[in-house]
Each structure stands twice: as C-alpha cells, then as structure tokens.
Amino acid sequence: MLKGEVMNETLVERTNKYIRECGIKARFICETLNIDEPYFCRWRKGQKKYILKDAQYKALSEFLESKGY
C-alpha cells in the first residue's frame, strides 16, 4: 500500500467515525466544505476512482481535527 492510500484510508475512517458518533449526515460535511455529496459518499465507500482533491482533503482533515477526530 502506498503512503497516500494509507492516509486516505485513515481519513475515511476518521470521517466515518465522526459521522457515526455525532449522528450527523454526510450532507452537513459536504455543505460545510463545499464538496459534491454523491462524490463524497462514493469516496467514503472506498471506490478507488474517487479521490478528493488536495484542497478538499486538507479542508476535511482540518475540519475533523477541529472537532477532535
């Protein structure tokens, strides 16, 4: 596995944990970070051809860190 893939899987796990524990919808994150919802959901499910852009990846990572995840 490449380093980027490991980091991506970690971010997916953190995102899913935040959604599960806080009881929010993925739509909330998408609206907050201006990410296309269907694309985001496919990325969360691990479909390989769906990769977040660097700016989206960074914004999501910072968002989760600000929430303690």
Predicted model as a PDB file, atoms N, CA, C, CB and O in Angstrom, pLDDT in the B-factor column:
MODEL        1                                                                  
ATOM      1  N   MET A   1       0.835  -1.184   0.000  1.00 43.00           N  
ATOM      2  CA  MET A   1       0.000   0.000   0.000  1.00 43.00           C  
ATOM      3  C   MET A   1       0.878   1.245   0.000  1.00 43.00           C  
ATOM      4  CB  MET A   1      -0.949  -0.001   1.212  1.00 43.00           C  
ATOM      5  O   MET A   1       1.895   1.293   0.692  1.00 43.00           O  
ATOM      6  N   LEU A   2       0.499   2.220  -0.751  1.00 49.00           N  
ATOM      7  CA  LEU A   2       1.247   3.466  -0.802  1.00 49.00           C  
ATOM      8  C   LEU A   2       0.900   4.344   0.390  1.00 49.00           C  
ATOM      9  CB  LEU A   2       0.968   4.209  -2.109  1.00 49.00           C  
ATOM     10  O   LEU A   2      -0.157   4.196   1.003  1.00 49.00           O  
ATOM     11  N   LYS A   3       1.805   5.255   0.703  1.00 53.00           N  
ATOM     12  CA  LYS A   3       1.600   6.164   1.832  1.00 53.00           C  
ATOM     13  C   LYS A   3       0.307   6.960   1.674  1.00 53.00           C  
ATOM     14  CB  LYS A   3       2.791   7.121   1.969  1.00 53.00           C  
ATOM     15  O   LYS A   3      -0.442   7.116   2.638  1.00 53.00           O  
ATOM     16  N   GLY A   4       0.034   7.469   0.462  1.00 64.00           N  
ATOM     17  CA  GLY A   4      -1.183   8.242   0.207  1.00 64.00           C  
ATOM     18  C   GLY A   4      -2.448   7.429   0.431  1.00 64.00           C  
ATOM     19  O   GLY A   4      -3.451   7.947   0.922  1.00 64.00           O  
ATOM     20  N   GLU A   5      -2.393   6.144   0.065  1.00 65.00           N  
ATOM     21  CA  GLU A   5      -3.556   5.275   0.267  1.00 65.00           C  
ATOM     22  C   GLU A   5      -3.814   5.060   1.747  1.00 65.00           C  
ATOM     23  CB  GLU A   5      -3.353   3.927  -0.433  1.00 65.00           C  
ATOM     24  O   GLU A   5      -4.967   5.034   2.178  1.00 65.00           O  
ATOM     25  N   VAL A   6      -2.751   4.904   2.530  1.00 72.00           N  
ATOM     26  CA  VAL A   6      -2.901   4.718   3.976  1.00 72.00           C  
ATOM     27  C   VAL A   6      -3.494   5.976   4.606  1.00 72.00           C  
ATOM     28  CB  VAL A   6      -1.537   4.379   4.631  1.00 72.00           C  
ATOM     29  O   VAL A   6      -4.392   5.892   5.444  1.00 72.00           O  
ATOM     30  N   MET A   7      -2.991   7.137   4.199  1.00 75.00           N  
ATOM     31  CA  MET A   7      -3.517   8.398   4.727  1.00 75.00           C  
ATOM     32  C   MET A   7      -4.975   8.570   4.332  1.00 75.00           C  
ATOM     33  CB  MET A   7      -2.685   9.592   4.220  1.00 75.00           C  
ATOM     34  O   MET A   7      -5.782   9.050   5.128  1.00 75.00           O  
ATOM     35  N   ASN A   8      -5.318   8.181   3.111  1.00 79.00           N  
ATOM     36  CA  ASN A   8      -6.695   8.284   2.625  1.00 79.00           C  
ATOM     37  C   ASN A   8      -7.606   7.374   3.445  1.00 79.00           C  
ATOM     38  CB  ASN A   8      -6.775   7.920   1.121  1.00 79.00           C  
ATOM     39  O   ASN A   8      -8.692   7.790   3.848  1.00 79.00           O  
ATOM     40  N   GLU A   9      -7.179   6.145   3.696  1.00 84.00           N  
ATOM     41  CA  GLU A   9      -7.985   5.223   4.489  1.00 84.00           C  
ATOM     42  C   GLU A   9      -8.169   5.737   5.905  1.00 84.00           C  
ATOM     43  CB  GLU A   9      -7.346   3.841   4.514  1.00 84.00           C  
ATOM     44  O   GLU A   9      -9.245   5.593   6.487  1.00 84.00           O  
ATOM     45  N   THR A  10      -7.121   6.337   6.463  1.00 90.00           N  
ATOM     46  CA  THR A  10      -7.224   6.903   7.806  1.00 90.00           C  
ATOM     47  C   THR A  10      -8.245   8.036   7.833  1.00 90.00           C  
ATOM     48  CB  THR A  10      -5.853   7.408   8.284  1.00 90.00           C  
ATOM     49  O   THR A  10      -9.038   8.131   8.770  1.00 90.00           O  
ATOM     50  N   LEU A  11      -8.233   8.887   6.823  1.00 93.00           N  
ATOM     51  CA  LEU A  11      -9.188   9.996   6.761  1.00 93.00           C  
ATOM     52  C   LEU A  11     -10.609   9.471   6.574  1.00 93.00           C  
ATOM     53  CB  LEU A  11      -8.822  10.962   5.618  1.00 93.00           C  
ATOM     54  O   LEU A  11     -11.550  10.016   7.151  1.00 93.00           O  
ATOM     55  N   VAL A  12     -10.771   8.431   5.784  1.00 94.00           N  
ATOM     56  CA  VAL A  12     -12.099   7.822   5.609  1.00 94.00           C  
ATOM     57  C   VAL A  12     -12.585   7.271   6.941  1.00 94.00           C  
ATOM     58  CB  VAL A  12     -12.062   6.693   4.535  1.00 94.00           C  
ATOM     59  O   VAL A  12     -13.741   7.473   7.314  1.00 94.00           O  
ATOM     60  N   GLU A  13     -11.714   6.579   7.656  1.00 95.00           N  
ATOM     61  CA  GLU A  13     -12.087   6.014   8.961  1.00 95.00           C  
ATOM     62  C   GLU A  13     -12.461   7.116   9.946  1.00 95.00           C  
ATOM     63  CB  GLU A  13     -10.936   5.168   9.533  1.00 95.00           C  
ATOM     64  O   GLU A  13     -13.451   6.993  10.667  1.00 95.00           O  
ATOM     65  N   ARG A  14     -11.672   8.196   9.981  1.00 95.00           N  
ATOM     66  CA  ARG A  14     -11.971   9.311  10.880  1.00 95.00           C  
ATOM     67  C   ARG A  14     -13.304   9.963  10.517  1.00 95.00           C  
ATOM     68  CB  ARG A  14     -10.843  10.354  10.835  1.00 95.00           C  
ATOM     69  O   ARG A  14     -14.090  10.316  11.396  1.00 95.00           O  
ATOM     70  N   THR A  15     -13.551  10.119   9.215  1.00 96.00           N  
ATOM     71  CA  THR A  15     -14.797  10.721   8.749  1.00 96.00           C  
ATOM     72  C   THR A  15     -15.990   9.858   9.146  1.00 96.00           C  
ATOM     73  CB  THR A  15     -14.765  10.918   7.224  1.00 96.00           C  
ATOM     74  O   THR A  15     -16.982  10.364   9.669  1.00 96.00           O  
ATOM     75  N   ASN A  16     -15.889   8.566   8.898  1.00 95.00           N  
ATOM     76  CA  ASN A  16     -16.987   7.658   9.245  1.00 95.00           C  
ATOM     77  C   ASN A  16     -17.221   7.609  10.747  1.00 95.00           C  
ATOM     78  CB  ASN A  16     -16.699   6.255   8.724  1.00 95.00           C  
ATOM     79  O   ASN A  16     -18.365   7.536  11.196  1.00 95.00           O  
ATOM     80  N   LYS A  17     -16.150   7.650  11.522  1.00 96.00           N  
ATOM     81  CA  LYS A  17     -16.286   7.655  12.985  1.00 96.00           C  
ATOM     82  C   LYS A  17     -17.012   8.921  13.450  1.00 96.00           C  
ATOM     83  CB  LYS A  17     -14.892   7.555  13.663  1.00 96.00           C  
ATOM     84  O   LYS A  17     -17.896   8.856  14.304  1.00 96.00           O  
ATOM     85  N   TYR A  18     -16.636  10.064  12.887  1.00 96.00           N  
ATOM     86  CA  TYR A  18     -17.271  11.328  13.252  1.00 96.00           C  
ATOM     87  C   TYR A  18     -18.763  11.305  12.904  1.00 96.00           C  
ATOM     88  CB  TYR A  18     -16.574  12.505  12.541  1.00 96.00           C  
ATOM     89  O   TYR A  18     -19.599  11.704  13.714  1.00 96.00           O  
ATOM     90  N   ILE A  19     -19.084  10.845  11.717  1.00 96.00           N  
ATOM     91  CA  ILE A  19     -20.488  10.778  11.287  1.00 96.00           C  
ATOM     92  C   ILE A  19     -21.274   9.826  12.173  1.00 96.00           C  
ATOM     93  CB  ILE A  19     -20.587  10.333   9.814  1.00 96.00           C  
ATOM     94  O   ILE A  19     -22.392  10.136  12.584  1.00 96.00           O  
ATOM     95  N   ARG A  20     -20.698   8.675  12.467  1.00 96.00           N  
ATOM     96  CA  ARG A  20     -21.378   7.670  13.280  1.00 96.00           C  
ATOM     97  C   ARG A  20     -21.588   8.149  14.724  1.00 96.00           C  
ATOM     98  CB  ARG A  20     -20.578   6.368  13.274  1.00 96.00           C  
ATOM     99  O   ARG A  20     -22.679   8.006  15.275  1.00 96.00           O  
ATOM    100  N   GLU A  21     -20.549   8.711  15.326  1.00 96.00           N  
ATOM    101  CA  GLU A  21     -20.623   9.095  16.738  1.00 96.00           C  
ATOM    102  C   GLU A  21     -21.433  10.363  16.972  1.00 96.00           C  
ATOM    103  CB  GLU A  21     -19.237   9.284  17.287  1.00 96.00           C  
ATOM    104  O   GLU A  21     -22.079  10.499  18.010  1.00 96.00           O  
ATOM    105  N   CYS A  22     -21.407  11.288  16.025  1.00 94.00           N  
ATOM    106  CA  CYS A  22     -22.116  12.556  16.203  1.00 94.00           C  
ATOM    107  C   CYS A  22     -23.533  12.509  15.647  1.00 94.00           C  
ATOM    108  CB  CYS A  22     -21.346  13.678  15.538  1.00 94.00           C  
ATOM    109  O   CYS A  22     -24.341  13.398  15.917  1.00 94.00           O  
ATOM    110  N   GLY A  23     -23.829  11.485  14.882  1.00 93.00           N  
ATOM    111  CA  GLY A  23     -25.175  11.338  14.336  1.00 93.00           C  
ATOM    112  C   GLY A  23     -25.527  12.381  13.294  1.00 93.00           C  
ATOM    113  O   GLY A  23     -26.699  12.713  13.115  1.00 93.00           O  
ATOM    114  N   ILE A  24     -24.529  12.896  12.609  1.00 93.00           N  
ATOM    115  CA  ILE A  24     -24.800  13.889  11.571  1.00 93.00           C  
ATOM    116  C   ILE A  24     -24.885  13.205  10.216  1.00 93.00           C  
ATOM    117  CB  ILE A  24     -23.710  14.986  11.557  1.00 93.00           C  
ATOM    118  O   ILE A  24     -24.555  12.026  10.082  1.00 93.00           O  
ATOM    119  N   LYS A  25     -25.319  13.933   9.237  1.00 94.00           N  
ATOM    120  CA  LYS A  25     -25.404  13.429   7.871  1.00 94.00           C  
ATOM    121  C   LYS A  25     -24.167  13.877   7.096  1.00 94.00           C  
ATOM    122  CB  LYS A  25     -26.706  13.923   7.173  1.00 94.00           C  
ATOM    123  O   LYS A  25     -23.572  14.912   7.394  1.00 94.00           O  
ATOM    124  N   ALA A  26     -23.796  13.086   6.105  1.00 95.00           N  
ATOM    125  CA  ALA A  26     -22.676  13.454   5.240  1.00 95.00           C  
ATOM    126  C   ALA A  26     -22.970  14.772   4.536  1.00 95.00           C  
ATOM    127  CB  ALA A  26     -22.395  12.343   4.206  1.00 95.00           C  
ATOM    128  O   ALA A  26     -22.054  15.526   4.208  1.00 95.00           O  
ATOM    129  N   ARG A  27     -24.243  15.044   4.307  1.00 96.00           N  
ATOM    130  CA  ARG A  27     -24.652  16.287   3.646  1.00 96.00           C  
ATOM    131  C   ARG A  27     -24.134  17.514   4.405  1.00 96.00           C  
ATOM    132  CB  ARG A  27     -26.188  16.350   3.527  1.00 96.00           C  
ATOM    133  O   ARG A  27     -23.731  18.503   3.792  1.00 96.00           O  
ATOM    134  N   PHE A  28     -24.146  17.444   5.737  1.00 96.00           N  
ATOM    135  CA  PHE A  28     -23.668  18.561   6.556  1.00 96.00           C  
ATOM    136  C   PHE A  28     -22.199  18.854   6.260  1.00 96.00           C  
ATOM    137  CB  PHE A  28     -23.858  18.254   8.054  1.00 96.00           C  
ATOM    138  O   PHE A  28     -21.818  20.012   6.090  1.00 96.00           O  
ATOM    139  N   ILE A  29     -21.383  17.818   6.199  1.00 96.00           N  
ATOM    140  CA  ILE A  29     -19.964  17.994   5.909  1.00 96.00           C  
ATOM    141  C   ILE A  29     -19.787  18.551   4.500  1.00 96.00           C  
ATOM    142  CB  ILE A  29     -19.203  16.658   6.063  1.00 96.00           C  
ATOM    143  O   ILE A  29     -18.980  19.455   4.280  1.00 96.00           O  
ATOM    144  N   CYS A  30     -20.537  18.013   3.555  1.00 96.00           N  
ATOM    145  CA  CYS A  30     -20.432  18.459   2.161  1.00 96.00           C  
ATOM    146  C   CYS A  30     -20.802  19.927   2.011  1.00 96.00           C  
ATOM    147  CB  CYS A  30     -21.327  17.609   1.265  1.00 96.00           C  
ATOM    148  O   CYS A  30     -20.126  20.676   1.306  1.00 96.00           O  
ATOM    149  N   GLU A  31     -21.871  20.333   2.674  1.00 96.00           N  
ATOM    150  CA  GLU A  31     -22.286  21.731   2.600  1.00 96.00           C  
ATOM    151  C   GLU A  31     -21.271  22.640   3.291  1.00 96.00           C  
ATOM    152  CB  GLU A  31     -23.673  21.909   3.230  1.00 96.00           C  
ATOM    153  O   GLU A  31     -20.990  23.738   2.812  1.00 96.00           O  
ATOM    154  N   THR A  32     -20.728  22.185   4.409  1.00 95.00           N  
ATOM    155  CA  THR A  32     -19.758  22.982   5.149  1.00 95.00           C  
ATOM    156  C   THR A  32     -18.469  23.182   4.359  1.00 95.00           C  
ATOM    157  CB  THR A  32     -19.450  22.325   6.482  1.00 95.00           C  
ATOM    158  O   THR A  32     -17.893  24.270   4.360  1.00 95.00           O  
ATOM    159  N   LEU A  33     -18.020  22.120   3.681  1.00 95.00           N  
ATOM    160  CA  LEU A  33     -16.733  22.158   2.982  1.00 95.00           C  
ATOM    161  C   LEU A  33     -16.869  22.348   1.476  1.00 95.00           C  
ATOM    162  CB  LEU A  33     -15.972  20.893   3.254  1.00 95.00           C  
ATOM    163  O   LEU A  33     -15.872  22.356   0.754  1.00 95.00           O  
ATOM    164  N   ASN A  34     -18.099  22.501   1.006  1.00 95.00           N  
ATOM    165  CA  ASN A  34     -18.370  22.698  -0.418  1.00 95.00           C  
ATOM    166  C   ASN A  34     -17.822  21.543  -1.272  1.00 95.00           C  
ATOM    167  CB  ASN A  34     -17.762  24.024  -0.884  1.00 95.00           C  
ATOM    168  O   ASN A  34     -17.069  21.752  -2.223  1.00 95.00           O  
ATOM    169  N   ILE A  35     -18.225  20.325  -0.903  1.00 95.00           N  
ATOM    170  CA  ILE A  35     -17.844  19.107  -1.625  1.00 95.00           C  
ATOM    171  C   ILE A  35     -19.110  18.503  -2.212  1.00 95.00           C  
ATOM    172  CB  ILE A  35     -17.106  18.079  -0.684  1.00 95.00           C  
ATOM    173  O   ILE A  35     -20.156  18.507  -1.562  1.00 95.00           O  
ATOM    174  N   ASP A  36     -19.031  17.989  -3.422  1.00 95.00           N  
ATOM    175  CA  ASP A  36     -20.155  17.335  -4.076  1.00 95.00           C  
ATOM    176  C   ASP A  36     -20.556  16.100  -3.261  1.00 95.00           C  
ATOM    177  CB  ASP A  36     -19.794  16.944  -5.544  1.00 95.00           C  
ATOM    178  O   ASP A  36     -19.732  15.217  -3.027  1.00 95.00           O  
ATOM    179  N   GLU A  37     -21.812  16.039  -2.833  1.00 95.00           N  
ATOM    180  CA  GLU A  37     -22.254  14.973  -1.930  1.00 95.00           C  
ATOM    181  C   GLU A  37     -22.149  13.564  -2.522  1.00 95.00           C  
ATOM    182  CB  GLU A  37     -23.670  15.226  -1.525  1.00 95.00           C  
ATOM    183  O   GLU A  37     -21.606  12.683  -1.854  1.00 95.00           O  
ATOM    184  N   PRO A  38     -22.642  13.302  -3.744  1.00 96.00           N  
ATOM    185  CA  PRO A  38     -22.503  11.941  -4.285  1.00 96.00           C  
ATOM    186  C   PRO A  38     -21.037  11.515  -4.419  1.00 96.00           C  
ATOM    187  CB  PRO A  38     -23.189  11.849  -5.648  1.00 96.00           C  
ATOM    188  O   PRO A  38     -20.696  10.363  -4.148  1.00 96.00           O  
ATOM    189  N   TYR A  39     -20.187  12.431  -4.832  1.00 95.00           N  
ATOM    190  CA  TYR A  39     -18.758  12.140  -4.965  1.00 95.00           C  
ATOM    191  C   TYR A  39     -18.173  11.801  -3.597  1.00 95.00           C  
ATOM    192  CB  TYR A  39     -18.006  13.342  -5.597  1.00 95.00           C  
ATOM    193  O   TYR A  39     -17.423  10.835  -3.458  1.00 95.00           O  
ATOM    194  N   PHE A  40     -18.519  12.603  -2.591  1.00 96.00           N  
ATOM    195  CA  PHE A  40     -18.025  12.401  -1.228  1.00 96.00           C  
ATOM    196  C   PHE A  40     -18.458  11.044  -0.690  1.00 96.00           C  
ATOM    197  CB  PHE A  40     -18.524  13.518  -0.304  1.00 96.00           C  
ATOM    198  O   PHE A  40     -17.660  10.339  -0.071  1.00 96.00           O  
ATOM    199  N   CYS A  41     -19.701  10.676  -0.917  1.00 95.00           N  
ATOM    200  CA  CYS A  41     -20.216   9.396  -0.415  1.00 95.00           C  
ATOM    201  C   CYS A  41     -19.535   8.215  -1.102  1.00 95.00           C  
ATOM    202  CB  CYS A  41     -21.735   9.315  -0.620  1.00 95.00           C  
ATOM    203  O   CYS A  41     -19.257   7.201  -0.462  1.00 95.00           O  
ATOM    204  N   ARG A  42     -19.270   8.338  -2.380  1.00 95.00           N  
ATOM    205  CA  ARG A  42     -18.550   7.271  -3.089  1.00 95.00           C  
ATOM    206  C   ARG A  42     -17.117   7.161  -2.576  1.00 95.00           C  
ATOM    207  CB  ARG A  42     -18.551   7.530  -4.614  1.00 95.00           C  
ATOM    208  O   ARG A  42     -16.583   6.060  -2.446  1.00 95.00           O  
ATOM    209  N   TRP A  43     -16.499   8.299  -2.286  1.00 94.00           N  
ATOM    210  CA  TRP A  43     -15.147   8.297  -1.722  1.00 94.00           C  
ATOM    211  C   TRP A  43     -15.153   7.603  -0.366  1.00 94.00           C  
ATOM    212  CB  TRP A  43     -14.602   9.742  -1.589  1.00 94.00           C  
ATOM    213  O   TRP A  43     -14.263   6.806  -0.072  1.00 94.00           O  
ATOM    214  N   ARG A  44     -16.152   7.903   0.462  1.00 93.00           N  
ATOM    215  CA  ARG A  44     -16.259   7.283   1.787  1.00 93.00           C  
ATOM    216  C   ARG A  44     -16.421   5.774   1.697  1.00 93.00           C  
ATOM    217  CB  ARG A  44     -17.428   7.876   2.552  1.00 93.00           C  
ATOM    218  O   ARG A  44     -15.930   5.042   2.557  1.00 93.00           O  
ATOM    219  N   LYS A  45     -17.112   5.304   0.655  1.00 92.00           N  
ATOM    220  CA  LYS A  45     -17.329   3.859   0.490  1.00 92.00           C  
ATOM    221  C   LYS A  45     -16.112   3.155  -0.087  1.00 92.00           C  
ATOM    222  CB  LYS A  45     -18.528   3.609  -0.406  1.00 92.00           C  
ATOM    223  O   LYS A  45     -16.097   1.929  -0.196  1.00 92.00           O  
ATOM    224  N   GLY A  46     -15.087   3.925  -0.458  1.00 88.00           N  
ATOM    225  CA  GLY A  46     -13.835   3.335  -0.885  1.00 88.00           C  
ATOM    226  C   GLY A  46     -13.725   3.021  -2.357  1.00 88.00           C  
ATOM    227  O   GLY A  46     -12.866   2.236  -2.757  1.00 88.00           O  
ATOM    228  N   GLN A  47     -14.571   3.614  -3.170  1.00 88.00           N  
ATOM    229  CA  GLN A  47     -14.452   3.385  -4.603  1.00 88.00           C  
ATOM    230  C   GLN A  47     -13.174   4.060  -5.090  1.00 88.00           C  
ATOM    231  CB  GLN A  47     -15.704   3.924  -5.370  1.00 88.00           C  
ATOM    232  O   GLN A  47     -13.004   5.272  -4.959  1.00 88.00           O  
ATOM    233  N   LYS A  48     -12.296   3.264  -5.644  1.00 79.00           N  
ATOM    234  CA  LYS A  48     -10.926   3.678  -5.952  1.00 79.00           C  
ATOM    235  C   LYS A  48     -10.811   4.875  -6.889  1.00 79.00           C  
ATOM    236  CB  LYS A  48     -10.199   2.539  -6.549  1.00 79.00           C  
ATOM    237  O   LYS A  48      -9.885   5.674  -6.748  1.00 79.00           O  
ATOM    238  N   LYS A  49     -11.720   5.015  -7.830  1.00 86.00           N  
ATOM    239  CA  LYS A  49     -11.575   6.116  -8.788  1.00 86.00           C  
ATOM    240  C   LYS A  49     -11.990   7.467  -8.215  1.00 86.00           C  
ATOM    241  CB  LYS A  49     -12.391   5.827 -10.023  1.00 86.00           C  
ATOM    242  O   LYS A  49     -11.788   8.500  -8.854  1.00 86.00           O  
ATOM    243  N   TYR A  50     -12.562   7.467  -7.027  1.00 88.00           N  
ATOM    244  CA  TYR A  50     -12.979   8.715  -6.393  1.00 88.00           C  
ATOM    245  C   TYR A  50     -11.931   9.136  -5.371  1.00 88.00           C  
ATOM    246  CB  TYR A  50     -14.371   8.561  -5.719  1.00 88.00           C  
ATOM    247  O   TYR A  50     -11.763   8.493  -4.334  1.00 88.00           O  
ATOM    248  N   ILE A  51     -11.238  10.210  -5.674  1.00 87.00           N  
ATOM    249  CA  ILE A  51     -10.179  10.717  -4.811  1.00 87.00           C  
ATOM    250  C   ILE A  51     -10.452  12.197  -4.578  1.00 87.00           C  
ATOM    251  CB  ILE A  51      -8.754  10.487  -5.442  1.00 87.00           C  
ATOM    252  O   ILE A  51     -10.726  12.945  -5.517  1.00 87.00           O  
ATOM    253  N   LEU A  52     -10.374  12.609  -3.324  1.00 89.00           N  
ATOM    254  CA  LEU A  52     -10.578  14.017  -3.020  1.00 89.00           C  
ATOM    255  C   LEU A  52      -9.407  14.843  -3.543  1.00 89.00           C  
ATOM    256  CB  LEU A  52     -10.753  14.225  -1.506  1.00 89.00           C  
ATOM    257  O   LEU A  52      -8.264  14.388  -3.558  1.00 89.00           O  
ATOM    258  N   LYS A  53      -9.711  16.048  -3.964  1.00 91.00           N  
ATOM    259  CA  LYS A  53      -8.660  16.976  -4.382  1.00 91.00           C  
ATOM    260  C   LYS A  53      -7.868  17.387  -3.151  1.00 91.00           C  
ATOM    261  CB  LYS A  53      -9.256  18.227  -5.108  1.00 91.00           C  
ATOM    262  O   LYS A  53      -8.355  17.275  -2.026  1.00 91.00           O  
ATOM    263  N   ASP A  54      -6.652  17.861  -3.364  1.00 91.00           N  
ATOM    264  CA  ASP A  54      -5.780  18.231  -2.242  1.00 91.00           C  
ATOM    265  C   ASP A  54      -6.441  19.241  -1.314  1.00 91.00           C  
ATOM    266  CB  ASP A  54      -4.467  18.798  -2.762  1.00 91.00           C  
ATOM    267  O   ASP A  54      -6.365  19.109  -0.093  1.00 91.00           O  
ATOM    268  N   ALA A  55      -7.088  20.249  -1.890  1.00 93.00           N  
ATOM    269  CA  ALA A  55      -7.733  21.290  -1.075  1.00 93.00           C  
ATOM    270  C   ALA A  55      -8.887  20.693  -0.257  1.00 93.00           C  
ATOM    271  CB  ALA A  55      -8.254  22.444  -1.978  1.00 93.00           C  
ATOM    272  O   ALA A  55      -9.076  21.051   0.905  1.00 93.00           O  
ATOM    273  N   GLN A  56      -9.653  19.786  -0.868  1.00 94.00           N  
ATOM    274  CA  GLN A  56     -10.760  19.144  -0.159  1.00 94.00           C  
ATOM    275  C   GLN A  56     -10.232  18.230   0.940  1.00 94.00           C  
ATOM    276  CB  GLN A  56     -11.640  18.348  -1.137  1.00 94.00           C  
ATOM    277  O   GLN A  56     -10.766  18.205   2.049  1.00 94.00           O  
ATOM    278  N   TYR A  57      -9.188  17.486   0.623  1.00 92.00           N  
ATOM    279  CA  TYR A  57      -8.565  16.583   1.593  1.00 92.00           C  
ATOM    280  C   TYR A  57      -8.084  17.368   2.810  1.00 92.00           C  
ATOM    281  CB  TYR A  57      -7.386  15.815   0.949  1.00 92.00           C  
ATOM    282  O   TYR A  57      -8.325  16.979   3.952  1.00 92.00           O  
ATOM    283  N   LYS A  58      -7.403  18.478   2.544  1.00 94.00           N  
ATOM    284  CA  LYS A  58      -6.872  19.312   3.625  1.00 94.00           C  
ATOM    285  C   LYS A  58      -8.007  19.925   4.439  1.00 94.00           C  
ATOM    286  CB  LYS A  58      -5.968  20.422   3.059  1.00 94.00           C  
ATOM    287  O   LYS A  58      -7.950  19.935   5.668  1.00 94.00           O  
ATOM    288  N   ALA A  59      -9.038  20.435   3.763  1.00 95.00           N  
ATOM    289  CA  ALA A  59     -10.168  21.042   4.466  1.00 95.00           C  
ATOM    290  C   ALA A  59     -10.890  20.020   5.342  1.00 95.00           C  
ATOM    291  CB  ALA A  59     -11.148  21.657   3.463  1.00 95.00           C  
ATOM    292  O   ALA A  59     -11.259  20.325   6.476  1.00 95.00           O  
ATOM    293  N   LEU A  60     -11.091  18.817   4.826  1.00 96.00           N  
ATOM    294  CA  LEU A  60     -11.758  17.773   5.603  1.00 96.00           C  
ATOM    295  C   LEU A  60     -10.912  17.376   6.799  1.00 96.00           C  
ATOM    296  CB  LEU A  60     -12.047  16.545   4.729  1.00 96.00           C  
ATOM    297  O   LEU A  60     -11.432  17.209   7.902  1.00 96.00           O  
ATOM    298  N   SER A  61      -9.617  17.224   6.590  1.00 94.00           N  
ATOM    299  CA  SER A  61      -8.712  16.863   7.679  1.00 94.00           C  
ATOM    300  C   SER A  61      -8.734  17.929   8.775  1.00 94.00           C  
ATOM    301  CB  SER A  61      -7.279  16.675   7.148  1.00 94.00           C  
ATOM    302  O   SER A  61      -8.803  17.598   9.958  1.00 94.00           O  
ATOM    303  N   GLU A  62      -8.677  19.192   8.392  1.00 95.00           N  
ATOM    304  CA  GLU A  62      -8.708  20.293   9.374  1.00 95.00           C  
ATOM    305  C   GLU A  62     -10.054  20.357  10.076  1.00 95.00           C  
ATOM    306  CB  GLU A  62      -8.412  21.641   8.688  1.00 95.00           C  
ATOM    307  O   GLU A  62     -10.115  20.632  11.275  1.00 95.00           O  
ATOM    308  N   PHE A  63     -11.137  20.105   9.343  1.00 96.00           N  
ATOM    309  CA  PHE A  63     -12.478  20.104   9.920  1.00 96.00           C  
ATOM    310  C   PHE A  63     -12.574  19.032  11.005  1.00 96.00           C  
ATOM    311  CB  PHE A  63     -13.548  19.867   8.823  1.00 96.00           C  
ATOM    312  O   PHE A  63     -13.069  19.292  12.102  1.00 96.00           O  
ATOM    313  N   LEU A  64     -12.098  17.828  10.692  1.00 95.00           N  
ATOM    314  CA  LEU A  64     -12.167  16.736  11.672  1.00 95.00           C  
ATOM    315  C   LEU A  64     -11.275  16.998  12.871  1.00 95.00           C  
ATOM    316  CB  LEU A  64     -11.775  15.416  11.024  1.00 95.00           C  
ATOM    317  O   LEU A  64     -11.641  16.672  14.000  1.00 95.00           O  
ATOM    318  N   GLU A  65     -10.117  17.581  12.640  1.00 95.00           N  
ATOM    319  CA  GLU A  65      -9.225  17.929  13.756  1.00 95.00           C  
ATOM    320  C   GLU A  65      -9.868  18.964  14.671  1.00 95.00           C  
ATOM    321  CB  GLU A  65      -7.884  18.462  13.226  1.00 95.00           C  
ATOM    322  O   GLU A  65      -9.721  18.893  15.891  1.00 95.00           O  
ATOM    323  N   SER A  66     -10.581  19.924  14.088  1.00 96.00           N  
ATOM    324  CA  SER A  66     -11.241  20.947  14.904  1.00 96.00           C  
ATOM    325  C   SER A  66     -12.366  20.348  15.751  1.00 96.00           C  
ATOM    326  CB  SER A  66     -11.796  22.061  14.009  1.00 96.00           C  
ATOM    327  O   SER A  66     -12.734  20.901  16.788  1.00 96.00           O  
ATOM    328  N   LYS A  67     -12.906  19.220  15.301  1.00 92.00           N  
ATOM    329  CA  LYS A  67     -13.966  18.541  16.043  1.00 92.00           C  
ATOM    330  C   LYS A  67     -13.406  17.481  16.993  1.00 92.00           C  
ATOM    331  CB  LYS A  67     -14.954  17.901  15.075  1.00 92.00           C  
ATOM    332  O   LYS A  67     -14.157  16.855  17.742  1.00 92.00           O  
ATOM    333  N   GLY A  68     -12.093  17.282  16.961  1.00 92.00           N  
ATOM    334  CA  GLY A  68     -11.449  16.332  17.874  1.00 92.00           C  
ATOM    335  C   GLY A  68     -11.360  14.924  17.327  1.00 92.00           C  
ATOM    336  O   GLY A  68     -11.273  13.971  18.101  1.00 92.00           O  
ATOM    337  N   TYR A  69     -11.378  14.766  16.011  1.00 91.00           N  
ATOM    338  CA  TYR A  69     -11.296  13.435  15.408  1.00 91.00           C  
ATOM    339  C   TYR A  69     -10.058  13.290  14.589  1.00 91.00           C  
ATOM    340  CB  TYR A  69     -12.504  13.153  14.555  1.00 91.00           C  
ATOM    341  O   TYR A  69      -9.823  12.232  14.006  1.00 91.00           O  
TER     342      TYR A  69                                                      
ENDMDL                                                                          
END                                                                             
